[in-house]
Amino acid sequence: MRTTLNLPDKLVRDAMKASHQRTKTAVIITALQELVRKSRLQGIRDFKGRVDLDIDLDALRKRA
């Protein structure tokens, strides 16, 4: 998808250096992927303590 954006030059340059990306497009794609990844991880973290797993860790360790 082609999109026109007004981005601060210094911010884009800093992002390119930090991410070791060569193009502005690659920086934007990397940033968007990271945003989505962090959002999904937060969604998983929200389940902490809510899911009751009946797992015997000792039995699992002995099985391997």
Distance bins in CASP14 RR format, pairs under 12 A and 6 or more apart:
PFRMAT RR
TARGET T0000
AUTHOR 0000-0000-0000
RMODE 2
METHOD distances of the structure
MODEL  1
1 25 0 0 0 0 0 1 0 0 0 0 0
1 28 0 0 0 0 0 1 0 0 0 0 0
1 29 0 0 0 0 0 1 0 0 0 0 0
1 32 0 0 0 0 0 1 0 0 0 0 0
2 25 0 0 0 0 0 1 0 0 0 0 0
3 24 0 0 0 0 0 1 0 0 0 0 0
3 25 0 0 0 0 0 1 0 0 0 0 0
3 28 0 0 0 0 1 0 0 0 0 0 0
3 29 0 0 0 0 0 1 0 0 0 0 0
3 32 0 0 0 0 0 1 0 0 0 0 0
5 11 0 0 0 0 0 1 0 0 0 0 0
5 12 0 0 0 0 1 0 0 0 0 0 0
5 24 0 0 0 0 1 0 0 0 0 0 0
5 25 0 0 0 0 0 1 0 0 0 0 0
5 27 0 0 0 0 0 1 0 0 0 0 0
5 28 1 0 0 1 0 0 0 0 0 0 0
5 31 0 0 0 0 0 1 0 0 0 0 0
5 32 0 0 0 0 0 1 0 0 0 0 0
6 12 0 0 0 0 0 1 0 0 0 0 0
7 13 0 0 0 0 0 1 0 0 0 0 0
7 14 0 0 0 0 0 1 0 0 0 0 0
7 15 0 0 0 0 1 0 0 0 0 0 0
7 16 0 0 0 0 0 1 0 0 0 0 0
7 24 1 0 0 1 0 0 0 0 0 0 0
7 25 0 0 0 0 0 1 0 0 0 0 0
7 27 0 0 0 0 1 0 0 0 0 0 0
7 28 0 0 0 0 1 0 0 0 0 0 0
7 31 0 0 0 0 0 1 0 0 0 0 0
8 14 0 0 0 0 1 0 0 0 0 0 0
8 15 0 0 0 0 1 0 0 0 0 0 0
8 24 0 0 0 0 0 1 0 0 0 0 0
9 15 0 0 0 0 0 1 0 0 0 0 0
9 16 0 0 0 0 0 1 0 0 0 0 0
9 24 0 0 0 0 0 1 0 0 0 0 0
10 16 0 0 0 0 0 1 0 0 0 0 0
10 17 0 0 0 0 0 1 0 0 0 0 0
11 17 0 0 0 0 0 1 0 0 0 0 0
11 18 0 0 0 0 0 1 0 0 0 0 0
11 24 0 0 0 0 0 1 0 0 0 0 0
11 27 0 0 0 0 1 0 0 0 0 0 0
11 28 0 0 0 0 0 1 0 0 0 0 0
11 31 0 0 0 0 0 1 0 0 0 0 0
12 18 0 0 0 0 0 1 0 0 0 0 0
12 19 0 0 0 0 0 1 0 0 0 0 0
12 21 0 0 0 0 1 0 0 0 0 0 0
12 23 0 0 0 0 0 1 0 0 0 0 0
12 24 1 0 1 0 0 0 0 0 0 0 0
12 25 0 0 0 0 0 1 0 0 0 0 0
12 26 0 0 0 0 0 1 0 0 0 0 0
12 27 1 0 0 1 0 0 0 0 0 0 0
12 28 0 0 0 0 1 0 0 0 0 0 0
12 30 0 0 0 0 0 1 0 0 0 0 0
12 31 0 0 0 0 0 1 0 0 0 0 0
13 19 0 0 0 0 0 1 0 0 0 0 0
13 21 0 0 0 0 0 1 0 0 0 0 0
13 24 0 0 0 0 1 0 0 0 0 0 0
13 27 0 0 0 0 1 0 0 0 0 0 0
14 21 0 0 0 0 0 1 0 0 0 0 0
14 27 0 0 0 0 1 0 0 0 0 0 0
14 31 0 0 0 0 0 1 0 0 0 0 0
15 21 1 0 0 1 0 0 0 0 0 0 0
15 23 0 0 0 0 0 1 0 0 0 0 0
15 24 0 0 0 0 1 0 0 0 0 0 0
15 25 0 0 0 0 0 1 0 0 0 0 0
15 26 0 0 0 0 1 0 0 0 0 0 0
15 27 1 0 1 0 0 0 0 0 0 0 0
15 28 0 0 0 0 1 0 0 0 0 0 0
15 29 0 0 0 0 0 1 0 0 0 0 0
15 30 0 0 0 0 1 0 0 0 0 0 0
15 31 1 0 0 1 0 0 0 0 0 0 0
15 32 0 0 0 0 0 1 0 0 0 0 0
15 34 0 0 0 0 0 1 0 0 0 0 0
16 22 1 0 0 1 0 0 0 0 0 0 0
16 23 0 0 0 0 1 0 0 0 0 0 0
16 24 1 0 0 1 0 0 0 0 0 0 0
16 25 0 0 0 0 0 1 0 0 0 0 0
16 26 0 0 0 0 1 0 0 0 0 0 0
16 27 1 0 1 0 0 0 0 0 0 0 0
16 28 0 0 0 0 0 1 0 0 0 0 0
16 30 0 0 0 0 1 0 0 0 0 0 0
16 31 0 0 0 0 0 1 0 0 0 0 0
17 27 0 0 0 0 1 0 0 0 0 0 0
18 27 0 0 0 0 1 0 0 0 0 0 0
18 30 0 0 0 0 1 0 0 0 0 0 0
18 31 0 0 0 0 0 1 0 0 0 0 0
18 34 0 0 0 0 0 1 0 0 0 0 0
19 26 1 0 0 1 0 0 0 0 0 0 0
19 27 1 0 1 0 0 0 0 0 0 0 0
19 28 0 0 0 0 0 1 0 0 0 0 0
19 29 0 0 0 0 0 1 0 0 0 0 0
19 30 1 0 1 0 0 0 0 0 0 0 0
19 31 1 0 0 1 0 0 0 0 0 0 0
19 32 0 0 0 0 0 1 0 0 0 0 0
19 33 0 0 0 0 0 1 0 0 0 0 0
19 34 0 0 0 0 1 0 0 0 0 0 0
20 26 0 0 0 0 1 0 0 0 0 0 0
20 27 0 0 0 0 1 0 0 0 0 0 0
20 30 0 0 0 0 1 0 0 0 0 0 0
21 27 1 0 1 0 0 0 0 0 0 0 0
21 28 0 0 0 0 1 0 0 0 0 0 0
21 29 0 0 0 0 1 0 0 0 0 0 0
21 30 1 0 0 1 0 0 0 0 0 0 0
21 31 0 0 0 0 1 0 0 0 0 0 0
21 33 0 0 0 0 0 1 0 0 0 0 0
21 34 0 0 0 0 0 1 0 0 0 0 0
22 30 0 0 0 0 0 1 0 0 0 0 0
23 29 0 0 0 0 1 0 0 0 0 0 0
23 30 0 0 0 0 0 1 0 0 0 0 0
24 30 0 0 0 0 0 1 0 0 0 0 0
24 31 0 0 0 0 0 1 0 0 0 0 0
25 31 0 0 0 0 0 1 0 0 0 0 0
25 32 0 0 0 0 0 1 0 0 0 0 0
26 32 0 0 0 0 0 1 0 0 0 0 0
26 33 0 0 0 0 0 1 0 0 0 0 0
27 33 0 0 0 0 0 1 0 0 0 0 0
27 34 0 0 0 0 0 1 0 0 0 0 0
28 34 0 0 0 0 0 1 0 0 0 0 0
28 35 0 0 0 0 0 1 0 0 0 0 0
29 35 0 0 0 0 0 1 0 0 0 0 0
29 36 0 0 0 0 0 1 0 0 0 0 0
30 36 0 0 0 0 0 1 0 0 0 0 0
30 37 0 0 0 0 0 1 0 0 0 0 0
31 37 0 0 0 0 0 1 0 0 0 0 0
31 38 0 0 0 0 0 1 0 0 0 0 0
32 38 0 0 0 0 0 1 0 0 0 0 0
32 39 0 0 0 0 0 1 0 0 0 0 0
33 39 0 0 0 0 0 1 0 0 0 0 0
33 40 0 0 0 0 0 1 0 0 0 0 0
34 40 0 0 0 0 0 1 0 0 0 0 0
34 41 0 0 0 0 0 1 0 0 0 0 0
35 41 0 0 0 0 0 1 0 0 0 0 0
35 42 0 0 0 0 0 1 0 0 0 0 0
36 42 0 0 0 0 0 1 0 0 0 0 0
36 43 0 0 0 0 0 1 0 0 0 0 0
37 43 0 0 0 0 0 1 0 0 0 0 0
37 44 0 0 0 0 0 1 0 0 0 0 0
38 44 0 0 0 0 0 1 0 0 0 0 0
38 45 0 0 0 0 0 1 0 0 0 0 0
39 45 0 0 0 0 0 1 0 0 0 0 0
39 46 0 0 0 0 0 1 0 0 0 0 0
40 46 0 0 0 0 0 1 0 0 0 0 0
40 47 0 0 0 0 0 1 0 0 0 0 0
41 47 0 0 0 0 0 1 0 0 0 0 0
41 48 0 0 0 0 0 1 0 0 0 0 0
42 48 0 0 0 0 0 1 0 0 0 0 0
43 50 0 0 0 0 0 1 0 0 0 0 0
44 50 0 0 0 0 0 1 0 0 0 0 0
44 51 0 0 0 0 0 1 0 0 0 0 0
45 51 0 0 0 0 0 1 0 0 0 0 0
47 53 0 0 0 0 0 1 0 0 0 0 0
53 60 0 0 0 0 0 1 0 0 0 0 0
55 61 0 0 0 0 0 1 0 0 0 0 0
55 63 0 0 0 0 0 1 0 0 0 0 0
56 62 0 0 0 0 1 0 0 0 0 0 0
56 63 0 0 0 0 1 0 0 0 0 0 0
57 63 0 0 0 0 0 1 0 0 0 0 0
57 64 0 0 0 0 0 1 0 0 0 0 0
58 64 0 0 0 0 0 1 0 0 0 0 0
END
